[in-house]
Amino acid sequence: MRPDRKTVRTVHCIEFHIGIAFNPDHMELSISLPTCGGDMTRESGSVVCIVDDDRELRATLRHQLEDAGMRVFESANGRDGVQSAELTGASIAIVDIVMPDQEGLETIRALRLRVPGIRLLAMTGFDNSYLEMAKKFGADDVLRKPFTGRELLARVRQLLGE
């Protein structure tokens, strides 16, 4: 018996987590690339893409944002971050300015061109001139490291209009 097409709906969602670590420099590549037959990005709250080469910081930010009801994807460099933001339909990207492969300013510019409407929050532990440049390249807001979880959430919610 053939099922009625009106009653059968199949949605395929696969999330890949790829991690590669090299010693002694402890360099890594971490990509979260979802593929989905449907708009899964809007079902679980706002979608946030974190782009930072610091694995521990990404994990901390992920937990804070997920606890606030957001869906979070991580990338360890700018190239992967742009691809992840495109594939997930991210509402906001949190981008570190100093990273290997593709640094943050180039990433901000690429996100502006390739992901229309995305909100961009740049962050760095370096001096304010980096943050000023990030704004010139298209960042909507900037954060100087270190910052608190409360400060991060306030900035993200403000950018999302919440």
N, C-alpha and C positions, 0 to 999 in steps of 0.2 A: 504494500500500500504506500503510495506517495504522499508525503505530508503536504498540507495546505501551506503555500508560501506566505500567506498572511499571518499565520500563527507561529512560524518558525523564524527566529532572528538569531543570527550568529554574529558575534562580535569577537574579533581576535585582538587581544592586547598582549604584547610581549614587551617586557622591559629588560634591556641588556645592561649589565654592569661589568665593564671591562677594566681591569686594573693590572698595571705592569709596574714593578718597582725595580730599580737598579741601585746597587751599592757600588762604591762607598758614598756617592753623592745623594743617594736616596731620592732620585728623580722618579716621578710617577706619571702615569697617564690614567685618568679615571673619567669614563664617559658614561652617561646615562642617556640612552637613546630609545625612547618608546616608539612603537609603531602601533597604530590602532585603526580598525575599520569603524570609525565613528569619532565624535568629538569628545574624547575622554578628558580633555584638558579643562573643560568647564564644569565637569561633574563634581570635582573635589575641591572647590574653592579656587582661589587665585593660584596661578602657576608661577613659580619663582625659579630662575636659573642662577645658581651661584658659580662664579668663575674665579677660581683662586688656586694657586699652586700649593697652598698649605692645606694638607689633608685634614689636620686636626681642626683648623679653623672652619673648613667646609663642614665637617661633621657637627661642630658646635652650632653653626648658623642653621644647618639643616634641622637639628632638633628644636631649636627655638621657633623656627618658622612652621615646622610641622605641628608643634604643640599649639600654635595659633591658628591651625586649620588650613594651612597652605600646602599645596603639592610642590615638592622641591626636587630639582634635578641639579646635579653637580658636574662640573668640568674642571680639569686641572690646568687648562690653558685656553687661550682666546679662540683658537680655531675650533676646538671642540665645543666651546661655549656658544659660539655663533650657530653652529650646526644644531646643538641641543635646543637652543631658543627657537630656531626655525621649526624644528620637528615637533616640539611640544606646544607651540603657540603661547609661549611664556608671556605673562602680563608685565613682568619686571625681571631685569637682570641685575645682579649685584656683582660688580666687576672690580677685581683688584687691578691696580695700575701697573705694578712691577711683577711681570711673570716671564717665564721662558717661552720659546716658540713665537707666540704672537702676544705682545704686551697689551696692556689695558687700553691705551689710547687708540691703537689700531682696532682693537676689539669693539670699543664704543662706536667708532666710525662705521665699522662693518655692520654692527647691530642696527644702527640708524638706517642704513641703506637696505638691509635685507629683512628686517622684522618691523614693518610699519606699526606704529602705535605703541611699541614697547617702551616702558619706563626704565630709565637707567640710573642706578645708584653706584657711583664710583667710590672706592676706598683705598687708602694707602697708609702706611706707617711712616712715610717720608714727609718732607716738609710741604707746606701749603701750596707751593708753586705747582706741584703735581696735581693737586686738587683743582687749582685754577685752570690748568691746561685741560683737565678732564671736562670741565664745564664748557670750555671753548670747543672741544671735540664733540659735544652733544650730551654730556651727562645731565640729567635733570636735577640731581642732588649729589652731595659728596659727604663722606664720613672719614674722619681721621682715626686710624687705629692707635691705641686700643679704644674700643667703645663698649658700652654695656648692651646687654640683650634688650633692655627696655628702650634704649635709644635707637637700636636697629629696628625694632618693631614699630616704633613711632614713625620713623622715616619711611619705612615700607608702606605702612597704612596710609600715610599722607600722600605718597606717590600714587597709591591705588585709589585714592579718593574715598577712603573708608572713614 
